[in-house]
Amino acid sequence: MKHTIDTGLDRELSRTAIDRAMGAYKERFSAYQPRFEWTSADQGEFGFEAKGVKLQGTIAIHDRKIDVDMHVPLLFRVFQGKAMDVIEEQVNLWVGKVKRGEL
């Protein structure tokens, strides 16, 4: 499941927003064993576990947008639209903080 989010941010600011968001989520949702690591300057891999199911995906940074590609098991694909809505909402929350100079 691939989704593009328009951020209006350059690559450096997008990376800052992602770093801060992932750090906060690792603390806040530690029970889900969230992980994130950069695999290159503009791409990272994430994963977490929910109800015994491991979910993983990638984030790619581009000028003014972020691509999120999450691998969703067949059984959970009925929820993928809601999952992307939540991801986009959270990305926009952290992008807003960057735009306001809060990070």
For each residue, the residues with C-beta under 8 A, 3 or more apart:
1: 69 70 71 72 77 80 83 84
2: 67 68 69
3: 67 68 69 70 84 87 88
4: 65 66 67 68
5: 65 66 67 68 87 88 91 92
6: 64 65
7: 14 17 64 65 66 91 92 95
8: 64 95 99
9: 13 14 17 64 95 98 99
10: 13 14 63 64
11: 14 15 41 42 61 62 63
12: 15 16
13: 9 10 16 17 98
14: 7 9 10 11 17 18 61 66 95 98
15: 11 12 18 19 42 61
16: 12 13 19 20 98 103
17: 7 9 13 14 20 21 91 94 95 97 98 103
18: 14 15 21 22 36 44 59 61 66 94
19: 15 16 22 23
20: 16 17 23 24 94 97 103
21: 17 18 24 25 90 91 93 94
22: 18 19 25 26 34 36 46
23: 19 20 26 27
24: 20 21 27 28
25: 21 22 28 29 34
26: 22 23 29 30 34 35 36
27: 23 24 30
28: 24 25
29: 25 26 32 34 48
30: 26 27 33 34
31:
32: 29 48 49 50
33: 30 48 49
34: 22 25 26 29 30 46 47 48
35: 26 46 47 48
36: 18 22 26 44 45 46 47
37: 44 45
38: 41 43 44
39: 43 44 45 58
40: 43
41: 11 38
42: 11 15 60 61 62
43: 38 39 40 58 59 60 61
44: 18 36 37 38 39 58 59
45: 36 37 39 56 57 58 59
46: 22 34 35 36 56 57 58 59
47: 34 35 36 54 55 56 57
48: 29 32 33 34 35 54 55
49: 32 33 52 53 54 55
50: 32 53 55
51:
52: 49
53: 49 50 73 75 76
54: 47 48 49
55: 47 48 49 50 70 71 72 73 76
56: 45 46 47 70 71
57: 45 46 47 68 69 70 71
58: 39 43 44 45 46 67 68 69
59: 18 43 44 45 46 66 67 68 69
60: 42 43 66 67 69
61: 11 14 15 18 42 43 66
62: 11 42 65 66 67
63: 10 11
64: 6 7 8 9 10
65: 4 5 6 7 62
66: 4 5 7 14 18 59 60 61 62 91
67: 2 3 4 5 58 59 60 62
68: 2 3 4 5 57 58 59 84 87 91
69: 1 2 3 57 58 59 60
70: 1 3 55 56 57 80 83 84 87
71: 1 55 56 57
72: 1 55 76 77 79 80 83
73: 53 55 76 77
74: 77
75: 53
76: 53 55 72 73 79 80
77: 1 72 73 74 80
78:
79: 72 76 82 83
80: 1 70 72 76 77 83 84
81: 84 85
82: 79 85 86
83: 1 70 72 79 80 86 87
84: 1 3 68 70 80 81 87 88
85: 81 82 88 89
86: 82 83 89 90
87: 3 5 68 70 83 84 90 91
88: 3 5 84 85 91 92
89: 85 86 92 93
90: 21 86 87 93 94
91: 5 7 17 21 66 68 87 88 94 95
92: 5 7 88 89 95 96
93: 21 89 90 96 97
94: 17 18 20 21 90 91 97 98 103
95: 7 8 9 14 17 91 92 98 99
96: 92 93 99 100
97: 17 20 93 94 100 102 103
98: 9 13 14 16 17 94 95 101 102 103
99: 8 9 95 96
100: 96 97
101: 98
102: 97 98
103: 16 17 20 94 97 98
